[in-house]
């Protein structure tokens, strides 16, 4: 026992001599490592050593995106244990809908607003609907990044001063509430955030806003703007001098282009363009002086889409890279032959075009005419990438052979066939939103047949055949039930008539027997009985110990009241046979008449 301290001391000394390599890392690196772990594993680091006991409480990031299964009480304890330590970043993808029901987010948001949170990411569960956040959100004055998903932003207070340090604002499936007009309040929020550089709106609902409402987006430091969703927004944008990249997947987003002269990259979708926008995109009042990368999603069956695409191409004199996503569906309104395409051309079109990507092509006539037009007009083209849609009916060799025959303005142009898009790529529209496609079918005279339409037609025919067979089975089942019910009624009538006949016959036999002073045979056991029943086998006797007449019992047992009328298989008519046999046996002989 005396030697135990001397043994432990060297071990402690050896443990102390081992350097803690993990603890020597910079706080930013350590915080980045722990933010990728489950929060329970982060808390377990407190048992490593005395120096690690409370280290997790001072980490600037509370990232719960990699912590499935965490409960609300653990989040409460996590924030309380941190004391007054600041929270630089808080990320919480909520998975439990009860958190919104019990308003846990209100307490957490209030706590974060007092800890100087800079990066806030909240993704509420879709099962609880759109949850309304607490107004203390506007008290997070130090925010630099704000990302909200599936929630409702409350009306801003009257003394709103915005977020002076906010650089990124991302809203997905968010409803913006306001006292009068959410569009104007949203524009005021952006204007009150002068450092804002990136704004992303995905399916954002502005209550009280319409396409004719007037409000202006003012963001002098904005560099990237993304608007995606089915809503028709009001307002416009004033000149945004630092804006570089724009993504538009919406109904009336074309009017926002007026303030984007200096952009260098534009991603525009014509899938949901409305006829009123065609006039806007026929001719823009300016040229994109710095636009070098253009990505468009076009339905080559719709003329308004094709006109709008050429409007952007004519307005981009320094365009260097073009990406065209074919999302064609419906009937071709017109064939865009060489004469039509030349009429849409301008002198500077494709003058600086070096790289072209053709994606999700389905081998339509208009698509192939446009591809041929690009090769014929792009004099400095270097490479053309072609990717077929998964459901294109043409073979790869057919596409390559036809493209190889097209004339080329650039001797250095190379055509690289990239194969086909995977089937999973057809379920989404470039990873943003589902396509709002037309339900019209393509006429065989206007476009080449497509495998997707053939498969859809076969599936519809198969479903119709199955529905017809199912209807026939239902009709047969109905007929069987009607026949079964009719037979049950006939059996019931036969039972009633048989009982009446038996009652009349019994009365007649009893009268005859009484008139001739003979014993009624119906009161005796039937002749066909194999042996007299023993006392133990006899039925219940009435008063005086007289046995119950078996013939009478059989006839009563065969009445409809003792059987299920709905099931003809349970119906019994043998009682009437027994009655007939008994009556034949009881027929009086000539000696009785004498």
Secondary structure as UniProt FT lines:
FT   TURN            2..3
FT   HELIX           4..17
FT   TURN            21..24
FT   HELIX           27..34
FT   TURN            35..36
FT   HELIX           39..44
FT   HELIX           45..47
FT   TURN            51..55
FT   HELIX           56..58
FT   STRAND          61..63
FT   TURN            65..66
FT   TURN            68..69
FT   HELIX           72..81
FT   TURN            82..84
FT   STRAND          89..93
FT   HELIX           98..101
FT   TURN            102..103
FT   HELIX           104..114
FT   TURN            115..116
FT   STRAND          119..123
FT   HELIX           126..128
FT   STRAND          131..132
FT   HELIX           135..139
FT   TURN            141..142
FT   STRAND          145..153
FT   TURN            158..159
FT   TURN            164..165
FT   STRAND          168..176
FT   HELIX           182..191
FT   TURN            194..195
FT   STRAND          198..202
FT   STRAND          205..206
FT   TURN            207..208
FT   TURN            211..212
FT   STRAND          216..217
FT   TURN            220..221
FT   STRAND          224..228
FT   STRAND          236..237
FT   TURN            241..242
FT   STRAND          245..249
FT   HELIX           254..259
FT   TURN            261..262
FT   STRAND          265..269
FT   TURN            271..272
FT   HELIX           275..282
FT   STRAND          293..298
FT   TURN            300..301
FT   HELIX           303..314
FT   TURN            317..318
FT   STRAND          321..326
FT   HELIX           338..343
FT   TURN            347..352
FT   STRAND          355..361
FT   HELIX           365..377
FT   TURN            379..380
FT   STRAND          383..388
FT   TURN            390..391
FT   HELIX           396..404
FT   TURN            411..412
FT   STRAND          414..420
FT   HELIX           423..427
FT   TURN            430..432
FT   TURN            444..446
FT   HELIX           451..515
FT   TURN            516..517
FT   HELIX           521..523
FT   TURN            527..528
FT   TURN            535..537
FT   HELIX           543..545
FT   HELIX           550..557
FT   HELIX           560..562
FT   TURN            565..566
FT   HELIX           568..570
FT   HELIX           574..585
FT   HELIX           590..593
//
